[in-house]
């Protein structure tokens, strides 16, 4: 196969297809959606407007039908992301929805004739009383038989009885094109159950009657659609996960494994092998990280290792969350490849035809991550191509004609404007080596010392990643791009307890909250100084949620190297947080946090010592704080108390920003622009040259 060559390809913009085929239907299109992305002129030397970092994409989420003939995508229509379907044989395009109050997301084909989608909110408040997001909808590709299958968040708030509280499509029913197997929660139950739902009528029937336990979070189906594995949480305060298995639909359930989220070894079921006898599982037993194995559930024995990585977890995190490492063919459901979310994502294809396309595309764009999707039974392959400096472009490749067509760019106004996100290994003072990132301004010169921000990610069970396409980069990478565009260096350290980076790093975090975990943040600042780009007198620490806590906690420590702190959505009183947060109703969640903090209970004096609220007199550096008005994850009352305590200690916050209507993270473009305008002003004052 020849290497793809952009000069000989035939680019066809999706928005041009729409304009040529359906002019009469597009009178409501935004200016951004009614023009080809190729008309956007980017001046590399221009300063990116803050608004541009938070703009709705021109389009997103292109998904091929299983037979490869139809392309479903989301395009900006009525200033919202709406559903468009293109017949790739005829190049006829149809606008299927014209919502003006919600955006659409999470597209999925149900066979070749129907598309499933959910409601999402872009440029809308994130607070719990505001969103119209969620739910599950279905529509035929000709625009007929539109139906709502599950209600949105606001609909559930208005009527809490009956219906589905959550619904996730899993798999079409073999031999029944009008039906889908879905995972759903009904009313206020604590388990997901499986249902067989008719997409034409909405009627459904339960598939998991007689389930083996309550608190089931995920199910695994065999090739016939029979639920045969369930992963459940333990009862009460337990942090254990329990794996149940049955040989077939008529056999009794039996427990085959259990593990604790807070200590090794972990054992996470992923999928059935094509023989319906063996399972793919992820485990770190006797290892430093999670690897993927074939497992015999009848004999309760590992058969062989399928994949491993020297650093990163594969298959699942030690907490039990699946990582989508296994790639299956959408038509045959056979294992087709492996995805590894390393420093930058990697894909290893087992399917020879997809491997050839991947190699050819990667040779064409070696500096990008090129995500392939499509069936080996179809000649068409969809390519999502992105990198740290390219927000995302979509292409269509035909294996028969070897033609590559460009569909369009998601955020063309940012192309040529973004800084490189470079990986490095953060070596901690006690010997861990943790994959992390650094972002320098595009015009940075070697040896030039810059004002620097160390951004601490949230969670703390999250992870900073270079990730493009549908979801864009992590919050830390997005903030880093904003600050780098204004001349700041930004360090994005992952740290102990960060998942997916190897079990040693994850388990090392328990009992280190506010202690060695904070040492890691200081070590990131020391690394930046040693590398020669950070001005040691002008380093600020920033973050939101756990990151907001970490920023304040850093300033209370005698070893503090930071000249200022930006504390967003912060935890300031650890006991208050465990009693008032939205997870406080869950004994298991509270118990998990107790183990994270390494205390017998939350009355332990150590909890108060690790709470910045009670150490305000130690904080001498300038502080900026921001909160979401309707944040139920980190209730803003504790941030207000922190601000009052700093004022009483003689160091009032320099600025205190409230995102009106916002929750745990800001969704409105104007709110984000105002927030970062004020953050930049704060940094300018706090890190002025000395």
N, C-alpha and C positions, 0 to 999 in steps of 0.2 A: 504494500500500500504506500502511496506517495505521501510525503509530508505535506500537511495543509499549508497553503500559501495564501496570505491575505490579499496579495496583489491579483491572484487569479480567481478569488472567490467572487460570489455574486451577492452582495449584501442587499437584503430586502428588509426595510424597517417595518415592524409590526404596525406602528401607527400609520404608516403609509398604506398598508393593506386595508386598515379600517377606513381610512379616509376615502380610498378609491372604491370600496365596496358598499359602504353604508353612510354616504354623505348626509342623507336625509335624516338619519337617526342621531347625528352627532352635533346638533345645534347647541347642546348643553355642555359640550366639552370645555374643560379649562384651556387656557392658552397653552399651558405646558403640555397638555395631552393632545392638542390639535396640531402640533408641529412636530416634525421629525427631530429626534435627539441630535441628529447630525447638524442641525442649524444652530446649536448652542456653541457660541464662541468662547473659549476659555483662554484667559490671559494668565499665563503662569506667574507673572510678576504682580498681579493684583492681589489685594488683601481680601481674603474670603470674608463675606459678611457673616455675622453670627447667625442670622436667620437661615443661611444656607446649610448650616450644620444640622438643622432641625426641620428642614422642609420635607413634606410628603414626597415619596419617590414618584417618578413619572409612571412607572409600572413595576410590578413585582410578581413573584410566584408563578412563573410559567410551568405548566405541568402537561406532559404528553399523555394522551389516552393509551391504554394498554396495546392497542393495535398500531399505534404510531401515526394514525391519520389526523387526529385532531389535537389542537393546542389550546389549552385553557390558560388564561392569564388575567391579571388585574391591571386595569388602566385607570388613570385619573379622569373621571367623568362626573359632572356636577360637583366638582371639588371633593370627590370621594373616590376611593378605589372600588371600581365595579368590575363585574365579570364579563369577559369577552372570550369568545371561542372562534378559532380559525380552522376551517377545513383546509388542510395542507395540500390536498390533491387539487382543489379548485382555487385556492387562495380566497375563498369567500369568508368574510368575517361577520360575526353577529354579536351585537351588544345584548347580553342576556339580562342584566340588571341595571337599574338607574337609581339606586338609593341616593338620597341627599342628606341622610342623618346618621349613617353608619358607614364604615369601611368594611371591606370583606378581606378574609384571610383564611389560611389553612386549607387550601384547595386540595381536593382529592377526587379522582375519577372512581365511579362505581360502575365497573364495566366500561363499555365504549359509548354509552348513551346518556349517562347522568353524571353530574358533578355535585359533590358535597362541598359546603363551605360554612364558615362561622362568621359571626360579626366581630369586628375588632374596632378599636377606637384609635385613630391617629389625630394628633392635634386636638385632643380632648382631655379634660381633667381626669386624673387617675383615682380620685377619691372614691370611697365605697358607695356613696350616694349618687355618683354621676354616671358611671359607664352604662352603655347600652350594648356591651360586648357579651360574647359567649354564645350559647345556643348552637344548634346544628340545623342546616338548611339543605335542601336538595332541589335540583332543577334539571330538566332534560336539556340536552345540548341544542335543541331547537327552540328553547325558551318556554316550553310548555310544562305543565304539571309541577310548578313551583310549590314547595311545601316546607313548612317549619316542622322539624322533628323533635327538637329540644329547645326549651325556652332560654332567653337571654338573662343576664344578671338582673336587670331592672324588672323584667317580667316576674322573676322569682321573688324579688323583694315585695312586689305588689300582691302576689298570691303564692304563699309558701306551701300550700297543700297540693299533693299529687304531682304528677309529671316528673320529668327527669331533672335532677339537680345538675347533672353533668353527663355528657355523652361523647364518646370518642369512637369513630369508625375503626374497625379492625381489619375485616376481610370480607370480600363478596362471598355469598353462599355458593358453593360449587353447583353448577347446573341450574341456578335460579338467578338470572340477571337482574330481576327486580328486587332482590333482597340483599341485605347486608348484615353481618354480625357486628354488633356494637357493644362497647363496654360502657356501662352507665350506672349512676347512682340515682336511686329513687328516693324522693322525700329527703329525710335527714339521716338515712342509714349511714353506717360507717364502712360499708363495703361497696366495691364495684361488683356488679353482676353482668352477665352476658345475655344479650337479647338478639333474637332473629327478627329484624324489622323489615316490613314491606315498604319500599321507598315510594310506591304509588299511593298507598292508603295510609301509611303511618302506623298501621297495626303491628303489634309486636308480641312475641311470646318469650318467656324466660327459658334460658338454656342451662342455668346453673342452679336449678332447684336441688336441695340437698347438698349445698356447698359444704366443704369440709370444715369451714371456720368462719368467724366474722373477721372484720378488719382486713379484708382481701384488697390489695392494691393493684394487682395485675394478674392476668391469666395468659396461658399459652395454649394455642390450638394446634391440633395436628392437621395434616393435609386435607382431611375430610371435614374440617370445621368443628371437630369435637373438642371441647375444653378438657384438657387432661393434666394441666399443671396450674397450681395457684400459689401465689406468694402473699403471705399474710403477715400482719404485725402481731406481736405478742399482746397479751391482755394487760390491762392496768398500766403500771409504770414500766413495763418491760421494754427494753430497746432491742429485743430480739426480732428476727424475721424467720418465719417458718415456711418451708417448702413442702407442698402436698402434691401427690401424683396418683394417677390411676391408669391401669393398663388399657382400658377402653371405656366406652360410655356405660357399660353395664357392670363394671368392676367397682369395688369399694375404694374410697380415698384412703391413702396412707401417708403418713409423714415420712419423708426421705432425708430431710436435712434441716438444720436450723443454724443460725449464726447471729452474732451481736454486731450492731452497727458501729460499736465503739472499740472493738478489738478483733484481731485476727483469730482464726481464718474466716474469710467471707466465702459464700457459695451462692451464686446468683444464676437462676435459670434464664436462658435467653430465647431459645426457639427449638423446635423439633428438627431433626435431620430429615432428609427426604424419605428415609425408610420408616418414619413414624415410630421407630423403636428407640433410637438414641436421641439424646438431648445435646444441644450446645449449651455449655455453662461457662461462667467466669468464676475463677477462684484464685486466691493468693496463698493457699495452704503451702507452707514450706518455701514461699517465694517472697521477693521484695515488692512485687506488684501483681496486679490482676492479669491473668492470661486466660485464653479461651481453650476449652477442652471439649472433646466428645465424651459423653457420659452415658453409662448404662443404668437407667433408673431401676431396672428389675434387680440387678446385682449390686446396685449402689456403689459403682466403681467407675473411676476414670478409665477410658479406653486409650485415648491418645491426646497429645497436645495439638491444637489446631494453629494457634498463633500466639506469639509473645513479643514484647518489646523491652529493650534493656532499661528504659526509663518510665514510660507511660503505661497507665492502666488500659487494658483492652477489655471490651465487652461490657463492663460495669465498673462503677466506683465501689470502694469498700463499704460505702453506706448502703449499697443495694440498688442504686439507680442505674438502669441500662444506658449505655452510651451510643447505641446505634452503630456499633462497630461492624455488624454483619449486614451485608448488602444482598438483597434477594431480588431475583428477576421478577418484574411485576406481573408477568403472564404465567410462567411456569412455577414461580415461587421457589426455584432452586437457588442455593447459595451461589452468588455470583462474584462476590468480592469482599474485601475488608477495608474499613476506613480507620485510620489512626490519627487522632488529634494530637499531634506532636507539637514541636515549636511552630510549625506550620502544618496544616492538614496534609495527609498522604492517603492514597488509595492504591491497594494492590488487588488487581482483578484476577479471579480464577477463571472467568470466562475469557477465552482466547480472543474472540472478536472484539469485546469491549477493551481488552488489554491493548490491542493494536490501535484502536481509536485513541485511547488515553495516551499512549506513547507518542502518537503523531501530534495530538493537540499540545501535549506538554513540550514537544520539540519546537512547536510554533510559538508558544508563550511560556518560556521556561521560568519566568519570574512571577507567574500567576498560579493560583490554585484553580484547577479546571474540574468542575464537578459534572460528571456524566450521568444521565438518567435516560432510561428507555429499555425496551426489551430486546434480547438477542434475537427474537423472532421478527422484529421490525427493522426496516432499513434505516429509520430515522433515530438520531440521538440528539438529545437536548444537552447543551453545554452552558453551565453557569460559570463564568470566568471572573475571578476577582483576586485582589491582593490587598496588602496594607495601603497601597497608594491608588488602587482602582476600586471604587465602591461596588462595581458589579456590571457586567455586560452579559447578555444572553445571545446564544447562537444556536442555529439548527444545522446539523450535519447529516448528509445523506450518504450512507455507506455505498450505495450502488453507483451514484453519479460522482461521488467524492466532492460534492459541492458544500461549501460552508457559507451559510447565510447569517448575517447579523440581524437579530430581532430588535435590539436596542439597548440603551444604557439606563440603569436605574436612577442614578444621580449624576448626570453628566456635568453639572456645574461644579462638582468637586474633583473631577478628573484633572490631573496636573497640579492640584493644589494641596495634596496631602503629603505628610512627612512619612518617612520610612519607620516602621515599627520593628526594631531589631531585637532578636532574642539574646539573652545572656544567662549564665548560671550564677545565681546569688549564693555565695558561699557564706554560711552563717558561722558565727563564732564557735559553735559546738559541732561543726563538721557536716551539716547538711548541704547539699547542692540542689538548689531549687530553680527550675526553669522560670524565667522572668523576662520582662521586656523593658526597653528604653526607647524614647522618642525624642529626637533632637530636631530643632528647627531646620528647614530645608537649606538655609543659607549658613548653617553653622560651620565654622572653620576649626580645624584641629588645633587644640591648645587653648581655644577660647573658653573662658569661664563664664557661665551663664547663671542667672537666677533659676532655681530648680524647684520642682514640685515632686514630692514622693506621694503618689496616689495609692491608697490602700483599698483593695476591693472589699465589697460587702460580703455578707454571709455570716461568719467567715468561710462558710462551705461553698464558696463560689470559685471562680477562676477567671483571671484576665486572659483573653484569647484574641488572636487576630482572626476575625471571622467576618466574612462578607456575605453577599447574596441576600437571602430573605430577611435575616434578622440584623444584618449589619454588625459592626464591631461590638465588643463589650462596652459597658458604661465607662470603664477606665480608659479604654483606647479612644473612645469618642471625646472624653474630656482632654486627653493628652493631645489630640489633634487640634482642639480649640486653643489650648494653651500654647502649643508649639507654633501655631500660626501667628501668635503674638510675641514670639521670641523666647519662650520658656523651654527649658529642658524638662522632661517628665520621665520619672522612673516608675515602672509598674511592677512592683515585686509581688509575686506569689509568695506564700509563707507557710509555715507548718500548719496543718489541718486543711490546707487547700486540697480538694479531692482531685483525682484523675492523674496526678503527677507521680504516682507510686505510693504504695501503702506505707512505706517508712515515713514519708512526709506527712501523710494524713494522720496516722496514729500518733506521731510525735506532738501533735497539737493539744491532745487531751491533758488537762491539768496545767496548761501553760498560758491561759487567758490573762492578758494584761501583764505577763511576765516574759518568758522566752519568746512568746509570739510578738511582743513589742520589741524585744531584742532584734528580731528579724527586720523590723521596720527601720530601726537605727542602723543595722548593718547595710541596708539598701542605700541609706544616705552616705555612709562611709565608702561604699563601693563607688558611688557617683563622684565623690571627691577624689578617690584614688585614680579614677579613669581620666581625670583632668578636665572634665566639662562643667562640674558643679562648683560654684563659688561657695565655699564652706560657711560664709557669713550670711548667705542669702538662699537658704533652703527652707521650704514650707512643706508641711504635711497636710494631705487632703484625703477626703473619703466620705462615703455616705453609708448609713446604717452601721454595720460593724466598723466600716471605715471611718465614720464620724466618731464613734467611740474611740477608735485607735488614735485618731488625731488629737483628741482631748487628753487621752491617757498618756500620750507621748510627752505632753507639756508638763505633766505632774512628776516625771521621773528626774532624778538628779543628773542622769546622763544625757538629758534631752539635747539633741543637736539641731533642733528646728527653731527657726526664727519666727514662725507663725503657724497657725492652724486654720483649716477650713473644715468645719464639722457639719456635715449634712445629715439630716434625719437621724440624729445621734441617739445612742443609748448612753445615758449618764448615770442612772441608778439601776444597778443590776438586779436588785431584789424587786424593785418596782416593775422593771421590764418583764421579769418572769411571772409576775402576778397580773399584769394589765395588758400584755400584748395579745394579738389575735390568736396565738397558739396556746394561751394559758389554760384553755379548757381541756387540753390534751395532756393527761398524766405522762404519757410516753415522751412527748416533746419536751416537757419540763424536766423529766428525768434525763433526757439526752443532754440538755443544757447543764444540768448539775454535774454530769460527768465531764463535759467540756471544761467547766470551771474547776473541777477537781476538789469539790467541797462536800461535806457530809449533808449539809442543807444550806438554804439561802440566808439563814441567820448566822452563819459562820462569819467571824470578824473579817476574814479574808475577802468576802464579798463587798463589804463596805470599803475596805482598803483599795479594792480594784475599781471602785466607782468614782469617776472624775467629779461628780457632784460634791462629794465630801472631801475633795482635795483641792478645792478652788483656790485656796490661798497659795498653793504652790505654782499656780499658772501665772507667769509674768509676761509671756509673749502675747502679741495681738491675736485675737480670735474673731473669725467670721462664722456665723451659724445660719443654717437654713432648715426649714421644716415644711412638711406638707400639712395643710390645715386639717385634712381628714385622714391622716395616716393612722391606721389601726395596727400596723406592725411595730413601729416604734412611736408610741403615743407622744405627741409633741409637748405634753405637760412637763415631761422631764427635761426637755430642752429649755423651756421657759424657766424652770427652777434653776437650771445651770446658769442661764444668763443672769438671773437675780443673784446667784451666789458669786459670780464673777464681779458683778457690780459692787456687792458688799465687801468683796476682798480688795477693791480699789482698781480693778482691771476690767471695766465694762467692755462688752463685745463691741468691736468696731462697726459691725453691721449685723442685723438680724432680719432675715428675709422669710416671709411666709408665702408659700404657694397656695393661693386661694383656690379651694375646690380640689386641690391635689392630694394624693395619697402618698404611698411609699415609692416615690419616684415621680418626676414631673412629665406630663404628657403634652401640655399646650406649648406650641412654638413660642408664643410671646412670653410666657412665663420663663422658659429656658433662656431666651434672649436676655430678659431682665436679670435673671440670676447670674449669668456669666458676665454681663456688663458690670455688675456690682462686684463679682469675684475678681475681675481684672483690675477694677479700681482698688480693691483691697490689696491685691498683690503688688500693685504699683507703689502703694504707700508703704506696705509692710516690708518690702524687699528693695526699697530705694537704696541706691549705691551708698556705701558707707566709707 
